[in-house]
Amino acid sequence: MKLVEEKYLMDGPAGAIELILENPGKPRGIALVAHPHPLFGGTNTNKVTQTLARTLAALNYVALRPNFRGVGKSGGTHDEGRGETEDLLAVLDETRRRLGDLPVVLAGFSFGAYVQTRVAEALAAAGRPALRLVLVGTAAGYVEGLRQYPARVVPEDTIVIHGAKDETVPLANVLAWAEPFDLPVIVVPGADHFFHRRLHLIRDIVTRAWTH
């Protein structure tokens, strides 16, 4: 499948939002993919974020990768998840205006996964829940050197992927978050936070979840 990649700016609540869009043509839905923490080098070209976007594009979703506030050409300043949630909701609204009211998949890595739990909560409260979530290396609980991440409750069919040797967000944090609502967590043995040499496993896990 040949993907058409487009880079553009849209107006957001705090200024411009810079995006990368990958369009497979005749999409069955919209996949919104969120990158890791902007204060620690996270951008929409992060390898895990890119892997999620291209995997979902290959499953025939229009994949959108916005840059969070203060990253690249996106305006505004980091807002610890609050403003970032507003921005992702604005991106969804604008994309639905452009492409139609298609089903929405939310995907995110690290801080981006945490923000997507907030986006999912907002969409559900508005009566327009996401079709599915894919969360990798989810920032949950206390993360050393960063802050507390009160990740929200997510639907039971959410795909949660975490590295067994994640040095940034300990696996125990994610298990503690998931346990109260019986959410399974897919643990990748030997994987660190950035899934070095294991990006293909993220692709395979997500693809199998959609095709089986």
N, C-alpha and C positions, 0 to 999 in steps of 0.2 A: 504494500500500500504506500502510495506517495503522499506524504503530508505536506500541506501548504502552510508554511510558517509566516506569521505576520507579527510585526512589532508596532505598537501604537500607544498613544496616550489617551486617557479619558478623564473627564472631570470627576473628582471625588469630593467627599465632605471636607477634606483638609488641603485640597489642591489637586494637582495632576496625579493620576495613577498610571504607572508604566506597566505594560503587559506584553507577554508573548502569547500568541494564540496559535494553536496547531489544529487545522481543520481537515478531517478525513474526507469531507464531502458527504452530503446526505446523512448528517449525524442523527443518532438516536437519543442524544442527550448532551448535557453540558457538564464537563468535569472541571471543577474549580480546585486548583492545586496551590497550597500555601507553603512558603519556604521557611527555613529555620531562622533563629533569632538575628535580627538586623544589627544588633550591637556587637555581635560576635562573628561578623562576616557573612551572615546569611543573605542570599540573593535568589532571584528566580532562575539562575543558572546552576544552582547547587545540584550535584549529581543525583542525589536521592529524589529531589523535586523533579528533575528532568526525567528520571526513570519512571516516576509515577505518571507524569503527564503523557509521556510517549506510550506507556502501557495502556492507558485509558484511551488515547487517541487511536491506538491499534484496535481497540474494542469498539471503535466507531463513535467516540464522544469528541465533541469540540473541547480541547483541553486549553484552559486559561491559566497562565502563571503570572499573577500580578507581583510587582515589587511592593513590599510594605513601605510605610511612611519613612521618608528620609533615605531610602535606598535607590540608587541610580537616579532616574529622573522623576521619581515619585516625590511629591511635596509633603510637607508636614514633618513632624518629629515622632519618634517612638512613643507609643502610648500604652505599653504593657498589656496589650490585648484588647483594650476597650475600643479605641479608634480603629484598630486593625479589623475588628469584627464589623464595624460600620462600613469600612472600605470594601470588604469582601461582599457584604450584602449589596452595596452600591454596584459593584461589578456584576453581580448576578442580575440585578434589576435591568441594567443597561444591556447586558447580553441577551436577556429574554426579549427586550424590545427589538433587538436586532435580528434575532434568530427564531423567535417564537417561544411559547411557554413549554419548553422541553423539560423532561425529567433532569434532576440535578444530582450529581455525585460530588461529594466533598472529599478531598484528599489533602493530607498535610504531613509534614515532617518536623519533629521536634517542637519548637515554639509554634510552628505553623499547624501542627496537629492539635495542640492546645487551643489555638484560635478557632479551629474548625469545630471543636466541641461546642464553643460558644455560638458559632454561626448556625450549627444544627439546632441548638436550643431555640434560637431566635426564629428560625424557619418553622419549626414545629409549633411554636407559640402563635405564629401568624397563620397557622392552618395550611402551610405549604411545605411539609417536611421533605427533607432530602431523600432520594431513592436509596442511597447507601453512603457509608463513610469508609474511608481507608486511612488508617492512622499509623504512622511509622515513627518509632523512637519518641513516643508521645511525652511531652513535658508534663509531668504530673508530680504533685507533692513538692517537697523542698529540693531544689537543685543547687548544689554547691556553687557559690560565687554569683548566683543569679538571684532567684527569688522563689517565693511560694507560688505554685501553679495549681489552682483549684479547678482541675479539669472537670467538665460537666458529665452528667449521666448521658450515655449515648444508646442508640437502639441495639438490640441483642444481636442483629446480624452485621454489626460493624466489624470490619477486618482490622485487627490490631496486631501489628508486627513489631517485635522488639528484639534487639540483640542480646544474647546471653552475657556478653562481655561489654555492655554499654558502660563506658566510663563517665558519661555526662549525666544521663538519667538512669540511675540504677534500676535494674529489672524489678527489684522489690517495690519501688515506687509505683510502677505501673500495675503490678499484681495487687497492691493494696488499693489502688483506685478502682480496678476492675472487679474485685471480689464482692463488694456489696450488691452489685447487680448482675452477678453470675455471667460476666462477659469473658469469653475465652480469649486468651492471648497466645498468638503464634510466636514461639521463641526460636530464633535462629542460632544454633550452636556456633560459638566462636566469633559471632559478629560483634563489631564495636558499634559506636553510635552512628558512624557514617557508612556502615556496611561496606567497608573496603573489601574489594574482591568478591562481594556477595550481592551486588546490585541485581544480578540476574535472578536471584532467589526472590526478591521483591516482585519482579516482573512475573515470575512463574506462579507465585502464590496468588497474586491478584488475578491473573489470567485464568487460573484453574477455578477460582471462586465464581467467575462470570460464566464459564463454559461447562460447568458440571452441575 
